[in-house]
Amino acid sequence: MRKKAVDRLFEEVSSAVDISEESVDVMAKGMAHCLSDDFNAGCSLDQNMSDVGKILPHSLFGYANPDRPATIYRKMLGFLCKLHEYESRLGYHLLFYLKAKVVSGKADQLALNHSLSADLTVYHDFVKMSDPSQDLEGCVLGDLEACQSDDSNLFYFLLPEIYKQFPDTFLGSSKLLYLTVSSIDSIQLHDLICQLSLGSFKMFGEQRVLEAIEVSLEWETFEQFSVWQLLSAETPPLQEVLKVLPLDSSAHPEALSGLLFLLRSCQPSSELLVPLLGMPLSDSLFTVTILHYWAVHRPKDLVTPVIDCLGTAITQEHETVEGRSELSSDAIIQYINELRRLLPPSSQFFSDADLCDTLASFSDATASSSPAQSTPKWMKKERKRSLSLSDTEQDVFQPAAKTQRSARRLEDSDDDS
């Protein structure tokens, strides 16, 4: 009976030649009261999607059909907008109806995406007519907030479509990202991770991924961990993600932990090493940890980037005024020394001939410079200690073939000082 009454009311609205704003307002208010229990019942994801449009309140959305004459279509949309003023849940129910309508009629994924995109024209027009002064992002977020509050499972059911159908608005959106992780449970998180890993949709993209990460630094621990798991599943552009460095490990341990696991699956390169080696030496655990992982699991891949970065640092220090350079050769050598202490003497990384030659050349160049200005104290200590090590445990700065020559040079420099 109620459905027939609703159908009759919509037919009257659509066929009316001239209907006052006051009459529309009264009818919308009455219908909101009539459909209150139906909206309270929510949207069942277990029902057959083909039945969604046959029951209240979703059956009323069928009247807002863009294929109908333009005047009737706009009149129906206007009535829905007025109804939305009295029933805030109408927005996300409309999104659910549109997705259910397409899912029930299309088996092919490409056809489904195309059809849903066309059907969401109704939602676009609905948003524009509801509040011309409000942007699309604000309207969609308002509907999704209401959806998340009422039914989180429905929210995560709709979420991928929001990202796919409104990429320019929501890819990398920190607001939608926070709405996603602020109340997510482990099952929902797992489902999103799987969908991102399958490439079903994207949440971050490339343009605003850094902005989303920077905003998330102030969120709660679980929310940040969720962000980094979702980010890792999407395989983001690392060059852009690494721009978040440097970070203080005491203030942002969640981000550094997430970044660490993300980097473990990557092949080291000069581009990746530059921001890592630029981390403060006073907070070196993060950089040392990822360098150690690569030195153990990808030693050959790590050698060339390390050599390139050391060469770049030396060049920059010679060409840049007052030593202002992106990389510091002293910092790189200290990181290498940390690796030497952590890795066994027989490690494949330190057995590489090119790396040994580069480190020996750097040691020679440093020793031939003014000791008081160019040779850090820690390097002097490393040279002295290397003379007392056995051949199998020599310092990385003193390959076996150069030990005696370097020892003589060290004695001369000590006499001069």
C-alpha positions as CSV (number, residue, x, y, z in Angstrom):
1,M,0.0,0.0,0.0
2,R,2.8,2.5,0.9
3,K,4.6,1.7,-2.3
4,K,1.5,2.4,-4.3
5,A,1.0,5.7,-2.4
6,V,4.6,6.7,-3.1
7,D,4.3,5.8,-6.8
8,R,1.1,7.8,-7.1
9,L,2.6,10.9,-5.4
10,F,5.6,10.8,-7.8
11,E,3.4,10.5,-10.8
12,E,1.4,13.5,-9.6
13,V,4.7,15.5,-9.1
14,S,6.0,14.5,-12.5
15,S,2.8,15.3,-14.4
16,A,2.0,18.6,-12.6
17,V,2.3,21.5,-14.9
18,D,2.7,24.1,-12.2
19,I,3.4,23.1,-8.6
20,S,4.4,25.6,-5.9
21,E,7.6,25.3,-3.9
22,E,5.5,25.2,-0.7
23,S,3.6,22.2,-2.0
24,V,6.8,20.4,-2.9
25,D,8.2,21.1,0.5
26,V,5.0,19.7,2.3
27,M,5.0,16.6,0.1
28,A,8.7,15.9,0.7
29,K,8.4,16.3,4.5
30,G,5.4,13.9,4.5
31,M,7.3,11.4,2.4
32,A,10.4,11.6,4.6
33,H,8.1,10.7,7.6
34,C,6.4,7.9,5.6
35,L,9.7,6.3,4.6
36,S,11.5,6.8,8.0
37,D,11.2,3.1,8.9
38,D,12.5,2.0,5.5
39,F,15.6,4.2,5.8
40,N,16.1,2.9,9.3
41,A,16.1,-0.6,8.0
42,G,19.2,0.2,6.0
43,C,20.6,-1.5,2.8
44,S,21.0,-5.3,2.9
45,L,24.1,-6.5,1.0
46,D,22.7,-10.0,1.2
47,Q,19.7,-9.4,-0.9
48,N,19.5,-10.1,-4.6
49,M,20.8,-6.9,-6.2
50,S,18.1,-7.1,-8.9
51,D,15.5,-6.6,-6.2
52,V,16.9,-3.4,-4.8
53,G,14.9,-1.1,-7.1
54,K,11.6,-2.9,-6.4
55,I,11.4,-2.0,-2.7
56,L,11.1,1.2,-0.7
57,P,12.9,3.5,-0.4
58,H,15.0,2.7,-3.5
59,S,12.0,2.3,-5.9
60,L,11.5,6.1,-5.8
61,F,14.9,6.6,-7.4
62,G,13.7,5.0,-10.6
63,Y,11.7,8.1,-11.3
64,A,14.9,10.2,-11.6
65,N,15.8,8.7,-15.0
66,P,17.9,10.9,-17.3
67,D,16.2,9.2,-20.3
68,R,12.9,10.8,-19.4
69,P,12.1,14.3,-20.8
70,A,14.4,16.9,-19.4
71,T,11.6,18.8,-17.6
72,I,10.3,15.7,-15.9
73,Y,13.9,14.5,-15.0
74,R,14.7,17.9,-13.4
75,K,11.4,18.0,-11.6
76,M,12.0,14.5,-10.1
77,L,15.6,15.4,-9.1
78,G,14.3,18.6,-7.5
79,F,11.8,16.6,-5.4
80,L,14.6,14.2,-4.3
81,C,16.8,17.2,-3.3
82,K,13.9,18.5,-1.2
83,L,13.4,15.1,0.3
84,H,17.2,15.0,1.1
85,E,16.7,18.0,3.3
86,Y,14.5,16.0,5.6
87,E,16.2,12.6,5.2
88,S,20.0,12.9,5.1
89,R,20.5,9.2,4.4
90,L,18.9,9.5,1.0
91,G,22.3,10.4,-0.6
92,Y,24.1,7.1,0.2
93,H,20.9,5.1,-0.5
94,L,21.0,6.6,-4.0
95,L,24.6,5.6,-4.5
96,F,23.7,2.1,-3.3
97,Y,20.7,1.9,-5.7
98,L,22.8,3.0,-8.7
99,K,25.6,0.5,-8.0
100,A,23.1,-2.4,-7.3
101,K,21.2,-1.5,-10.5
102,V,24.4,-1.9,-12.6
103,V,25.8,-4.9,-10.8
104,S,22.6,-6.8,-11.2
105,G,22.5,-6.2,-15.0
106,K,26.1,-6.5,-16.0
107,A,28.5,-9.5,-15.6
108,D,31.4,-8.1,-17.6
109,Q,33.6,-5.8,-15.5
110,L,34.4,-3.3,-18.3
111,A,30.7,-3.0,-19.2
112,L,29.9,-2.6,-15.5
113,N,32.3,0.2,-15.0
114,H,31.0,2.0,-18.2
115,S,27.4,1.5,-17.2
116,L,28.0,2.7,-13.6
117,S,29.8,5.8,-14.8
118,A,26.8,6.6,-17.0
119,D,24.3,6.0,-14.1
120,L,26.3,8.1,-11.7
121,T,25.3,11.1,-13.9
122,V,22.1,11.0,-11.8
123,Y,24.1,11.4,-8.6
124,H,26.2,14.2,-10.2
125,D,23.0,16.1,-11.2
126,F,21.5,15.4,-7.8
127,V,24.6,16.9,-6.0
128,K,24.6,20.0,-8.2
129,M,20.9,20.6,-7.7
130,S,21.0,19.9,-3.9
131,D,23.4,22.7,-3.1
132,P,25.0,24.6,-6.0
133,S,27.4,26.3,-3.6
134,Q,28.9,23.1,-2.3
135,D,31.5,21.2,-4.3
136,L,31.3,17.5,-5.2
137,E,33.8,16.4,-2.6
138,G,31.9,18.0,0.2
139,C,28.6,16.4,-0.8
140,V,30.0,12.9,-1.4
141,L,31.9,13.0,1.9
142,G,28.7,14.1,3.7
143,D,26.8,11.1,2.3
144,L,29.7,8.7,3.0
145,E,30.0,10.0,6.6
146,A,26.3,9.2,7.1
147,C,26.8,5.8,5.5
148,Q,29.8,5.0,7.6
149,S,27.9,6.0,10.8
150,D,24.9,3.8,9.9
151,D,26.5,0.8,8.2
152,S,30.2,0.5,7.8
153,N,30.0,-2.6,5.6
154,L,27.9,-0.7,3.1
155,F,30.5,2.1,3.3
156,Y,33.3,-0.3,2.3
157,F,31.0,-1.8,-0.4
158,L,30.6,1.7,-2.0
159,L,34.1,2.9,-1.4
160,P,35.9,1.4,-4.4
161,E,33.3,2.8,-6.8
162,I,33.8,6.3,-5.3
163,Y,37.5,6.1,-6.0
164,K,36.9,4.7,-9.5
165,Q,34.2,7.0,-10.6
166,F,35.5,10.2,-9.0
167,P,39.3,9.9,-9.4
168,D,40.1,13.6,-9.9
169,T,38.3,14.4,-6.7
170,F,39.3,11.5,-4.4
171,L,42.6,9.9,-5.4
172,G,45.0,10.9,-2.7
173,S,42.2,12.7,-0.7
174,S,43.3,12.8,2.9
175,K,39.7,13.4,4.0
176,L,38.3,10.3,2.4
177,L,41.4,8.4,3.5
178,Y,40.8,9.4,7.1
179,L,37.1,8.4,6.9
180,T,38.3,5.0,5.6
181,V,40.8,4.2,8.3
182,S,39.2,5.9,11.3
183,S,36.7,3.1,11.9
184,I,38.0,0.2,9.8
185,D,38.2,-3.3,11.2
186,S,40.7,-6.1,10.3
187,I,38.4,-7.9,7.9
188,Q,37.5,-4.7,6.0
189,L,41.2,-3.7,5.9
190,H,42.1,-7.1,4.5
191,D,39.4,-6.9,1.9
192,L,40.6,-3.4,0.7
193,I,44.2,-4.6,0.7
194,C,43.3,-7.6,-1.6
195,Q,41.3,-5.3,-3.9
196,L,44.2,-2.9,-4.2
197,S,46.7,-5.7,-4.7
198,L,44.5,-7.0,-7.6
199,G,44.4,-3.6,-9.1
200,S,40.7,-3.3,-8.8
201,F,41.0,0.3,-7.9
202,K,43.4,2.9,-6.5
203,M,43.2,5.1,-3.4
204,F,46.4,7.2,-3.6
205,G,47.4,7.7,-7.2
206,E,50.5,9.8,-7.9
207,Q,49.6,13.4,-7.7
208,R,48.5,13.8,-4.1
209,V,50.1,10.7,-2.4
210,L,52.7,12.8,-0.6
211,E,50.0,15.2,0.7
212,A,48.0,12.3,2.0
213,I,51.0,10.8,3.8
214,E,52.0,14.1,5.4
215,V,48.5,14.7,6.7
216,S,48.3,11.2,8.1
217,L,51.4,11.8,10.3
218,E,49.1,13.3,12.9
219,W,46.7,10.4,13.1
220,E,46.4,7.6,15.6
221,T,48.8,4.7,15.5
222,F,46.3,2.1,14.1
223,E,45.1,4.6,11.5
224,Q,48.6,5.3,10.3
225,F,49.5,1.6,10.2
226,S,46.3,1.0,8.1
227,V,47.4,3.8,5.7
228,W,50.8,2.2,5.1
229,Q,49.3,-1.2,4.5
230,L,46.9,0.2,2.0
231,L,49.7,2.2,0.4
232,S,52.0,-0.8,0.1
233,A,49.2,-2.8,-1.5
234,E,48.8,-0.2,-4.2
235,T,52.5,0.0,-5.0
236,P,52.9,3.7,-5.0
237,P,55.6,5.9,-6.7
238,L,58.5,5.6,-4.2
239,Q,60.2,8.7,-5.4
240,E,57.2,10.7,-4.4
241,V,56.7,8.8,-1.1
242,L,60.3,9.3,0.0
243,K,59.8,13.1,-0.2
244,V,58.3,12.7,3.3
245,L,61.8,12.2,4.6
246,P,63.5,13.2,6.9
247,L,61.3,12.2,9.8
248,D,62.1,12.0,13.5
249,S,61.8,8.4,14.6
250,S,60.5,9.4,18.1
251,A,57.7,11.5,16.6
252,H,56.8,9.4,13.6
253,P,57.7,5.7,14.2
254,E,54.6,4.5,12.4
255,A,55.5,6.2,9.1
256,L,59.1,5.1,9.3
257,S,58.0,1.5,10.0
258,G,55.6,1.5,7.1
259,L,58.2,3.0,4.8
260,L,60.8,0.4,5.9
261,F,58.5,-2.5,4.9
262,L,57.7,-0.8,1.6
263,L,61.4,-0.4,0.8
264,R,62.3,-3.9,1.6
265,S,60.5,-5.1,-1.5
266,C,62.3,-2.6,-3.7
267,Q,65.6,-2.8,-5.6
268,P,68.0,-0.2,-4.3
269,S,68.9,2.7,-6.6
270,S,70.7,6.0,-6.4
271,E,67.4,7.8,-6.5
272,L,66.1,5.9,-3.4
273,L,69.4,6.2,-1.5
274,V,69.7,10.0,-1.7
275,P,66.8,10.7,0.8
276,L,67.8,7.8,2.9
277,L,71.4,8.9,3.3
278,G,70.1,12.4,4.0
279,M,68.6,11.3,7.3
280,P,70.3,12.8,10.3
281,L,73.2,10.6,11.7
282,S,71.8,11.2,15.2
283,D,68.7,9.2,14.1
284,S,70.3,6.7,11.8
285,L,68.6,3.4,12.8
286,F,66.0,3.6,10.0
287,T,68.6,4.1,7.2
288,V,71.0,1.6,8.7
289,T,68.3,-1.0,8.9
290,I,67.2,-0.8,5.2
291,L,70.8,-0.6,4.1
292,H,71.6,-3.7,6.1
293,Y,68.6,-5.5,4.6
294,W,69.7,-4.7,1.1
295,A,73.4,-5.5,1.8
296,V,72.3,-9.0,2.9
297,H,69.6,-9.7,0.4
298,R,70.6,-7.6,-2.6
299,P,74.3,-6.9,-2.2
300,K,75.2,-6.6,-5.9
301,D,72.2,-4.2,-6.4
302,L,73.4,-2.0,-3.5
303,V,77.0,-1.6,-4.5
304,T,76.6,0.6,-7.6
305,P,74.1,3.1,-5.9
306,V,76.4,3.5,-2.9
307,I,79.4,4.2,-5.2
308,D,77.3,6.7,-7.2
309,C,76.1,8.5,-4.1
310,L,79.6,8.7,-2.6
311,G,80.9,10.1,-5.9
312,T,78.0,12.6,-6.2
313,A,78.6,13.7,-2.6
314,I,82.3,14.4,-3.2
315,T,81.5,16.3,-6.4
316,Q,78.8,18.4,-4.7
317,E,81.1,19.2,-1.7
318,H,83.8,20.5,-4.1
319,E,81.4,22.5,-6.2
320,T,78.9,23.8,-3.6
321,V,79.6,26.9,-1.6
322,E,80.3,26.4,2.1
323,G,79.6,22.7,1.8
324,R,75.9,23.0,1.3
325,S,75.1,19.8,-0.6
326,E,72.3,17.3,-0.8
327,L,74.6,14.5,0.3
328,S,77.5,14.3,2.7
329,S,80.4,12.0,2.0
330,D,81.2,11.8,5.7
331,A,77.6,10.7,6.5
332,I,77.8,8.1,3.7
333,I,81.1,6.7,5.1
334,Q,79.6,6.6,8.6
335,Y,76.7,4.6,7.3
336,I,79.1,2.3,5.6
337,N,81.0,1.9,8.8
338,E,77.8,0.9,10.6
339,L,77.2,-1.7,8.0
340,R,80.8,-3.0,8.5
341,R,80.1,-3.5,12.2
342,L,76.8,-5.3,11.5
343,L,77.9,-7.5,8.6
344,P,80.4,-10.4,8.8
345,P,83.8,-9.8,7.3
346,S,83.0,-12.3,4.5
347,S,79.8,-10.5,3.4
348,Q,79.3,-10.3,-0.3
349,F,78.7,-6.5,-0.1
350,F,82.1,-5.7,1.3
351,S,83.8,-8.3,-0.9
352,D,82.9,-6.4,-4.0
353,A,86.1,-5.2,-5.8
354,D,84.6,-1.9,-7.1
355,L,83.4,-0.9,-3.7
356,C,86.8,-1.7,-2.1
357,D,88.5,0.3,-4.7
358,T,86.2,3.3,-4.3
359,L,86.6,3.2,-0.5
360,A,90.4,3.0,-0.8
361,S,90.5,5.9,-3.2
362,F,88.3,7.9,-0.9
363,S,90.6,7.1,2.0
364,D,93.7,8.1,0.0
365,A,92.1,11.4,-1.1
366,T,91.1,12.2,2.5
367,A,94.5,11.3,3.9
368,S,96.3,13.5,1.3
369,S,94.2,16.5,2.3
370,S,94.8,18.7,5.3
371,P,94.1,16.3,8.3
372,A,92.9,19.2,10.4
373,Q,90.3,20.3,7.9
374,S,89.3,17.3,5.9
375,T,89.8,14.2,7.9
376,P,87.2,13.6,10.6
377,K,88.4,12.2,13.9
378,W,86.3,9.1,13.5
379,M,88.1,8.3,10.2
380,K,91.5,8.6,11.9
381,K,90.3,6.2,14.6
382,E,89.1,3.7,11.9
383,R,92.4,3.9,10.2
384,K,94.4,3.3,13.4
385,R,92.1,0.4,14.4
386,S,92.4,-1.2,10.9
387,L,96.2,-1.7,11.4
388,S,95.5,-4.0,14.4
389,L,92.9,-6.1,12.6
390,S,93.6,-9.4,11.0
391,D,93.5,-9.7,7.2
392,T,90.0,-11.2,7.3
393,E,88.6,-8.4,9.6
394,Q,90.2,-5.3,8.0
395,D,88.4,-2.0,8.1
396,V,86.5,-1.2,4.9
397,F,88.8,1.8,4.4
398,Q,91.9,-0.4,4.3
399,P,91.7,-3.3,1.8
400,A,94.5,-5.7,2.2
401,A,96.5,-4.5,-0.8
402,K,96.8,-0.9,0.6
403,T,97.2,-1.5,4.3
404,Q,101.0,-0.8,4.5
405,R,100.9,2.3,2.3
406,S,98.0,3.8,4.3
407,A,99.8,3.0,7.6
408,R,102.9,4.9,6.5
409,R,100.7,7.9,5.4
410,L,98.9,7.8,8.7
411,E,102.2,7.9,10.7
412,D,103.3,10.9,8.6
413,S,100.1,12.8,9.1
414,D,100.2,12.1,12.9
415,D,103.8,13.5,13.0
416,D,102.7,16.7,11.2
417,S,99.9,17.3,13.6
